Amino acid sequence: MSEPPGAVVSLDAAAKIPDPSAGAATGLAAGEPARPAHAQRVQPLRRPGRWIATAVVLVLAAQFVHGLATNKFYQWDRFAYWFTRPTILDGLLVTLEVTALSAVLGLLGGVLLALARLSRSPVLRAVGWLYVWAFRSIPLIVVLIFLYNFSALYQTLSVGIPFGPAFFRFDESRLATDMVVAVVGLSLNEAAYAAEVVRGGVLSVDQGQHEAAAALGLPRGYRFTRIVLPQALRSIVPNYVNQLIGLVKATSLVFYVSLLDLFGTAQTMGSTYPGDIVPLLLVVTVWYLILTSLFSVVQFYVERHYARGATRTLPPTPLQRLRTALTTARTRLRSEAAI
């Protein structure tokens, strides 16, 4: 309210009225309180424990790198020789082929098993649960060795009526090559884990979505493919990409069914060249690190893509983090230089 004419303003009230000219003289905006002369810059909280832990980790990492670089036992010259040899690359190609086929077949089998476990049929639910329970309980190496010796139990396989005539017969030993045994074994094992990933993704969809779709009178198949599945993929895809990383490492077991993948090739070369066992193991280690790192990058961007609509802000990419760190460091240097 404005004062009436002739009113006297007290000194206390006058002191509270900001002077526009004062802000221009001190470099402050109008109405902004002046900084006291004794005010100091706020110092961040000291965390000595964090600096000590960082120093310890850096020292240990430096010692580890120094040991790798100076220890002659690793034979880095032989490592460089074997790293891109055609034999090693052929084994790497077999590893990628087995991984790709097992991933696709395992995912298809996992979807069928998940649907069976979510079915209203008690028989399908029991069969799905029994399959998942069995293959998650049996070690993968046992499954592969059992399939490799499957021809000893069943020399011929037939398709027909149970306890009746057979329509087709074929020799199991001719059909089950080393590649087939490896892919089938990995696919059977992968399907059990993929089934739980898919089932968990479907169950993660809010029950209200199911009820709303049913209230609209939509068919059951349409509800699943158009409403439930797109929301479930937000959980299924990132988790299954993580499962693929484990599948890449699991392919090293196919060596025990006589398939020369990356690990099997290195083992064979190590038997031929006993002095190069350590360099060959390092070659295999580095190649597996490269493969799993590539899958990790894919997993990050897949998770980032499916996080849209679920989070307020998407997680920053490594390039965005680098830009933010550089901008923060530049701003801090400028502020310290101005003080």
C-alpha positions as CSV (number, residue, x, y, z in Angstrom):
1,M,0.0,0.0,0.0
2,S,1.2,3.5,-0.8
3,E,1.6,5.9,2.1
4,P,-1.0,8.8,2.4
5,P,0.2,12.3,1.6
6,G,2.1,13.9,4.4
7,A,2.9,10.7,6.2
8,V,6.3,10.3,7.8
9,V,8.3,7.2,7.1
10,S,10.3,5.9,10.0
11,L,14.0,5.3,9.7
12,D,13.6,1.5,10.2
13,A,11.1,1.3,7.3
14,A,13.3,3.4,5.2
15,A,16.2,1.1,5.8
16,K,14.2,-1.8,4.5
17,I,13.5,-0.1,1.2
18,P,16.1,-1.2,-1.4
19,D,18.0,1.5,-3.2
20,P,18.1,0.8,-6.9
21,S,21.3,2.8,-7.3
22,A,23.1,0.7,-4.6
23,G,22.7,-2.4,-6.7
24,A,24.3,-0.7,-9.7
25,A,27.3,0.4,-7.6
26,T,28.0,-3.0,-6.1
27,G,27.2,-5.0,-9.2
28,L,24.2,-6.7,-7.6
29,A,20.7,-6.8,-9.0
30,A,18.0,-4.6,-7.6
31,G,16.5,-6.1,-4.5
32,E,19.4,-8.7,-4.1
33,P,20.9,-8.5,-0.6
34,A,24.5,-7.4,-0.4
35,R,27.1,-10.0,0.5
36,P,28.7,-9.2,3.9
37,A,32.3,-8.2,3.7
38,H,33.4,-11.1,6.0
39,A,31.5,-13.7,3.9
40,Q,33.8,-16.6,2.6
41,R,33.4,-19.1,-0.2
42,V,31.7,-22.3,0.9
43,Q,34.2,-25.1,1.1
44,P,33.2,-28.7,0.2
45,L,33.2,-31.3,2.9
46,R,36.5,-33.0,3.3
47,R,36.5,-36.8,2.7
48,P,39.9,-38.2,3.6
49,G,38.7,-41.8,3.5
50,R,37.7,-41.4,-0.1
51,W,41.1,-40.0,-1.1
52,I,42.9,-42.8,0.8
53,A,40.8,-45.5,-0.9
54,T,41.4,-43.9,-4.3
55,A,45.2,-43.8,-3.8
56,V,45.2,-47.4,-2.7
57,V,43.3,-48.5,-5.7
58,L,45.5,-46.5,-8.1
59,V,48.7,-48.0,-6.5
60,L,47.3,-51.6,-6.8
61,A,46.2,-51.0,-10.4
62,A,49.6,-49.6,-11.3
63,Q,51.3,-52.6,-9.8
64,F,49.1,-54.9,-11.7
65,V,49.8,-53.2,-15.0
66,H,53.5,-53.1,-14.2
67,G,53.4,-56.9,-13.6
68,L,51.7,-57.6,-16.8
69,A,54.1,-55.4,-18.8
70,T,57.4,-56.6,-17.2
71,N,56.7,-60.3,-16.5
72,K,58.4,-62.3,-19.2
73,F,56.3,-65.3,-18.3
74,Y,53.4,-63.8,-20.3
75,Q,55.4,-63.8,-23.6
76,W,53.7,-60.8,-25.2
77,D,55.5,-61.4,-28.4
78,R,53.9,-64.8,-28.8
79,F,50.6,-63.3,-27.8
80,A,50.9,-60.8,-30.7
81,Y,51.8,-63.7,-33.0
82,W,48.7,-65.9,-32.1
83,F,46.1,-63.1,-31.7
84,T,45.2,-62.8,-35.3
85,R,46.3,-66.2,-36.6
86,P,43.8,-67.8,-39.1
87,T,43.4,-70.8,-36.8
88,I,42.3,-68.6,-33.9
89,L,40.0,-66.5,-36.1
90,D,38.4,-69.7,-37.4
91,G,37.7,-70.8,-33.8
92,L,36.3,-67.3,-33.1
93,L,34.0,-67.6,-36.1
94,V,32.7,-71.0,-34.8
95,T,32.1,-69.3,-31.4
96,L,30.0,-66.5,-33.0
97,E,28.1,-69.0,-35.1
98,V,27.2,-71.2,-32.1
99,T,26.3,-68.2,-30.0
100,A,24.0,-66.7,-32.7
101,L,22.1,-70.0,-33.4
102,S,21.8,-70.9,-29.7
103,A,20.5,-67.4,-28.9
104,V,17.8,-67.4,-31.5
105,L,16.7,-71.0,-30.8
106,G,16.9,-70.5,-27.0
107,L,14.8,-67.4,-27.2
108,L,12.1,-69.1,-29.3
109,G,12.0,-72.0,-26.9
110,G,12.0,-69.7,-23.9
111,V,8.9,-67.9,-25.3
112,L,7.0,-71.1,-25.8
113,L,8.0,-72.3,-22.3
114,A,6.9,-69.0,-20.8
115,L,3.6,-69.2,-22.5
116,A,3.2,-72.8,-21.3
117,R,3.9,-71.7,-17.7
118,L,1.4,-68.8,-18.0
119,S,-1.2,-71.0,-19.7
120,R,-4.5,-72.0,-18.0
121,S,-3.9,-75.6,-18.9
122,P,-2.5,-77.5,-15.8
123,V,-0.7,-80.0,-18.2
124,L,1.2,-77.2,-20.0
125,R,2.0,-75.5,-16.7
126,A,3.4,-78.7,-15.3
127,V,5.5,-79.5,-18.4
128,G,6.9,-76.0,-18.6
129,W,7.8,-76.0,-14.9
130,L,9.4,-79.5,-15.1
131,Y,11.5,-78.4,-18.1
132,V,12.7,-75.3,-16.4
133,W,13.4,-77.1,-13.2
134,A,15.4,-79.9,-14.9
135,F,17.6,-77.8,-17.2
136,R,18.4,-75.2,-14.5
137,S,19.4,-78.0,-12.2
138,I,21.6,-80.1,-14.6
139,P,25.0,-78.6,-15.4
140,L,25.5,-77.6,-19.0
141,I,28.6,-79.7,-19.5
142,V,26.5,-82.8,-18.4
143,V,23.9,-81.9,-21.0
144,L,26.5,-81.6,-23.8
145,I,28.2,-84.8,-23.0
146,F,24.9,-86.7,-22.7
147,L,23.8,-85.4,-26.1
148,Y,27.2,-86.3,-27.6
149,N,26.7,-89.9,-26.5
150,F,23.0,-89.9,-27.3
151,S,23.6,-92.3,-30.3
152,A,24.7,-95.0,-27.8
153,L,21.2,-94.9,-26.3
154,Y,19.1,-94.4,-29.5
155,Q,20.9,-95.4,-32.7
156,T,17.8,-94.6,-34.8
157,L,15.0,-92.0,-34.3
158,S,11.5,-92.4,-35.6
159,V,8.4,-90.3,-35.9
160,G,5.1,-92.1,-35.7
161,I,2.3,-93.3,-33.5
162,P,3.4,-94.3,-29.9
163,F,3.4,-98.1,-29.6
164,G,2.4,-98.2,-33.3
165,P,3.9,-97.9,-36.8
166,A,6.6,-95.4,-37.5
167,F,6.3,-93.0,-40.4
168,F,9.9,-91.7,-40.6
169,R,13.2,-93.2,-39.5
170,F,16.7,-91.7,-39.6
171,D,20.1,-92.4,-38.3
172,E,20.9,-90.3,-35.2
173,S,24.6,-90.5,-35.6
174,R,24.5,-88.9,-39.1
175,L,22.2,-86.2,-38.0
176,A,23.9,-85.2,-34.7
177,T,27.1,-83.6,-36.0
178,D,29.4,-81.7,-33.5
179,M,27.8,-78.4,-34.5
180,V,24.3,-79.8,-34.1
181,V,25.1,-81.3,-30.7
182,A,26.6,-78.0,-29.5
183,V,23.8,-75.8,-30.7
184,V,21.0,-78.2,-29.4
185,G,22.7,-78.5,-26.0
186,L,23.2,-74.8,-25.6
187,S,19.7,-74.0,-26.9
188,L,18.0,-76.4,-24.5
189,N,19.9,-74.9,-21.6
190,E,19.3,-71.4,-22.8
191,A,15.6,-71.9,-23.3
192,A,15.1,-72.7,-19.6
193,Y,16.6,-69.4,-18.5
194,A,15.0,-67.4,-21.3
195,A,11.6,-68.8,-20.2
196,E,12.0,-67.2,-16.8
197,V,13.2,-63.9,-18.3
198,V,10.1,-63.8,-20.6
199,R,7.7,-64.9,-17.8
200,G,9.1,-62.3,-15.4
201,G,8.7,-59.6,-18.1
202,V,5.1,-60.5,-18.7
203,L,4.3,-60.6,-15.0
204,S,5.9,-57.2,-14.5
205,V,3.1,-55.6,-16.5
206,D,0.6,-54.0,-14.2
207,Q,-2.5,-56.1,-13.6
208,G,-4.6,-53.1,-14.4
209,Q,-3.5,-53.2,-18.0
210,H,-4.9,-56.8,-18.3
211,E,-8.1,-55.8,-16.6
212,A,-8.6,-52.7,-18.8
213,A,-8.0,-54.7,-22.0
214,A,-10.4,-57.4,-20.9
215,A,-13.0,-54.7,-20.0
216,L,-12.8,-53.4,-23.5
217,G,-13.7,-56.9,-24.8
218,L,-10.4,-57.3,-26.7
219,P,-9.5,-60.9,-27.7
220,R,-6.9,-62.6,-25.6
221,G,-4.3,-62.9,-28.4
222,Y,-4.7,-59.3,-29.3
223,R,-4.4,-58.2,-25.7
224,F,-1.1,-60.1,-25.4
225,T,0.5,-59.0,-28.7
226,R,-0.6,-55.3,-28.6
227,I,-0.8,-54.4,-25.0
228,V,1.0,-56.8,-22.7
229,L,4.0,-57.7,-24.8
230,P,5.2,-54.2,-25.8
231,Q,5.3,-53.3,-22.1
232,A,6.9,-56.6,-21.1
233,L,9.7,-56.0,-23.7
234,R,11.0,-53.1,-21.5
235,S,12.0,-55.8,-19.0
236,I,12.6,-58.8,-21.3
237,V,15.1,-57.3,-23.8
238,P,17.7,-55.8,-21.4
239,N,17.6,-59.0,-19.2
240,Y,18.0,-61.3,-22.2
241,V,20.9,-59.3,-23.6
242,N,22.5,-59.8,-20.2
243,Q,21.8,-63.5,-20.6
244,L,23.6,-63.5,-24.0
245,I,26.8,-62.4,-22.3
246,G,26.6,-65.6,-20.2
247,L,25.9,-67.6,-23.4
248,V,29.1,-66.3,-25.1
249,K,31.2,-67.6,-22.2
250,A,29.2,-70.9,-22.1
251,T,30.3,-71.7,-25.7
252,S,33.7,-72.5,-24.3
253,L,32.3,-75.8,-23.1
254,V,31.6,-77.1,-26.7
255,F,35.2,-78.1,-26.8
256,Y,34.2,-81.2,-24.8
257,V,32.0,-82.4,-27.6
258,S,34.9,-82.1,-30.1
259,L,33.9,-78.8,-31.6
260,L,36.9,-76.5,-32.1
261,D,35.6,-73.1,-31.1
262,L,37.8,-70.3,-29.8
263,F,38.7,-72.1,-26.6
264,G,39.0,-75.5,-28.2
265,T,41.4,-74.1,-30.8
266,A,43.6,-72.6,-28.2
267,Q,43.6,-75.9,-26.3
268,T,44.6,-77.8,-29.4
269,M,47.4,-75.3,-30.2
270,G,48.6,-75.5,-26.6
271,S,49.0,-79.2,-26.9
272,T,51.0,-78.8,-30.1
273,Y,53.1,-75.9,-28.8
274,P,53.4,-76.5,-25.0
275,G,55.6,-73.4,-24.5
276,D,52.8,-71.1,-25.8
277,I,50.1,-72.2,-23.4
278,V,50.0,-69.0,-21.4
279,P,50.0,-66.7,-24.5
280,L,47.2,-68.8,-26.0
281,L,45.2,-68.5,-22.8
282,L,45.7,-64.7,-22.9
283,V,44.6,-64.6,-26.5
284,V,41.4,-66.4,-25.6
285,T,40.9,-64.1,-22.6
286,V,41.2,-61.0,-24.6
287,W,38.9,-62.2,-27.3
288,Y,36.2,-63.1,-24.8
289,L,36.7,-59.7,-23.2
290,I,36.1,-58.0,-26.5
291,L,33.0,-60.0,-27.3
292,T,31.5,-59.5,-23.8
293,S,32.3,-55.8,-24.0
294,L,30.5,-55.5,-27.3
295,F,27.4,-57.2,-25.8
296,S,27.7,-54.9,-22.8
297,V,27.6,-51.8,-25.1
298,V,24.6,-53.2,-26.9
299,Q,22.9,-53.9,-23.5
300,F,23.5,-50.3,-22.4
301,Y,21.8,-48.8,-25.4
302,V,19.0,-51.3,-25.4
303,E,18.3,-50.5,-21.7
304,R,18.5,-46.8,-22.5
305,H,16.0,-47.2,-25.4
306,Y,13.4,-49.1,-23.4
307,A,13.8,-46.7,-20.4
308,R,11.9,-44.1,-22.5
309,G,8.6,-43.4,-20.8
310,A,9.6,-45.2,-17.6
311,T,12.1,-42.6,-16.3
312,R,12.1,-38.8,-16.2
313,T,15.6,-38.5,-17.7
314,L,17.5,-41.1,-19.8
315,P,20.8,-42.3,-18.4
316,P,23.6,-40.3,-20.1
317,T,25.8,-42.0,-22.7
318,P,29.6,-42.2,-22.1
319,L,30.1,-39.3,-24.5
320,Q,27.6,-37.2,-22.7
321,R,29.2,-38.0,-19.3
322,L,32.6,-36.9,-20.7
323,R,31.1,-33.6,-22.0
324,T,29.5,-33.0,-18.6
325,A,32.7,-33.7,-16.7
326,L,34.7,-31.4,-19.0
327,T,32.1,-28.6,-18.6
328,T,32.1,-29.0,-14.9
329,A,35.9,-28.9,-14.7
330,R,36.0,-25.8,-16.9
331,T,33.4,-24.0,-14.8
332,R,35.2,-24.8,-11.6
333,L,38.5,-23.5,-12.9
334,R,36.9,-20.3,-14.0
335,S,35.2,-19.8,-10.7
336,E,38.4,-20.4,-8.8
337,A,40.3,-18.0,-11.0
338,A,37.8,-15.3,-10.4
339,I,38.1,-15.5,-6.6
